[in-house]
Amino acid sequence: MRCSPSATATRPSPSHYQQAVHLDPTLGAAWDALLRRADRAGDANRIGQYLQARAEKAASNRTRAQAYVELARYREQRLGDGPGALEAYE
């Protein structure tokens, strides 16, 4: 009996994704994977850290602005942190 490659493949660990975004901060899929894992774990602090880091390391002004808006919305809607949201908008 042969196993399919997907049955034997392991999922990348969070450290692999962290290394990926460290080497290339424009890797949106790696940021998304980190955010999904943190969300599944219910780790609000880590989600905030990832959103902040993604905004700080954005490659263009437009991408940076979009990331800070996402961070502000997260702080306001999920954390109820109005001052933190305002800080992200600034």
N, C-alpha and C positions, 0 to 999 in steps of 0.2 A: 504494500500500500504506500503510495506516494503522498506526501503532504504538499499542499499548494504553497507557493512562496508567501502568500499573505498569512497563512496559518502559522508559519514558523517565524515570520518577521516580528521584530519587537518595535514598540513605539519609541520614538526619540524621547529622551528624558528632558525635563525643563532646562537642564544645564546645556544641552545641545542647542536648544532654541536661544538661550541666553548668549551662548558663544556666537551663534549666527548673527544676532542683532548687534553684538559687540563688533564683529568683523565688518558687517554691512548693515547699518541702521535703517536702510531703505527697504529691508526685507519685510514687507507687510504681512506675508503669510506667517513668518516666525513671530511677529508681534501678536498677531491674531491667535496663534496657538498658545502663547504665554497667557494672554488674557482669558482665553477659554478655560485653560487649566486652573488659573487662579479663581475664576468665577465658579467653576465646579467645586472647588475646595472651599468656597465661601470666604476667600481671603480678600476682604475689601482693601486692606492696606497695600497688598501687593498689586492689586488692580490699579490703584492710584499711582503707585510707583512706576508701573509699566507705562501708564498713560502719560505721566510726566516725562519719563525718559524718552518715549517716542516723540513727544512734542519738542523736547530740547534738541534731539538729534535729527530732526526732519531735514530733508535735503533742500527743500524750497520754502519760500515764504508762504506760499499757498498751502502746502502740506502742513507746515508748522501751525498756521492759523486754524486749519481744520482740526488738527490734533488738540490744540488748546481749547477749542470749542467743545470737543468731545470730553476733555478732562473737566471743563466747567460744568457741563451737563451731568456728568457722573457725580461730581461733588454735590451739586444741587439736588438732583433727583434721587440718587441712591444713598448718599450720606447725610443729606439735609444740611450741608455745610455752605450756607450762603456766602460768608466771607471768603471761604476757600474758592468758591465758584467765581466770585468777583475777581479775586487775585489771578485766576487762570485766564479770565477774559482780558485782563490788562496786559 
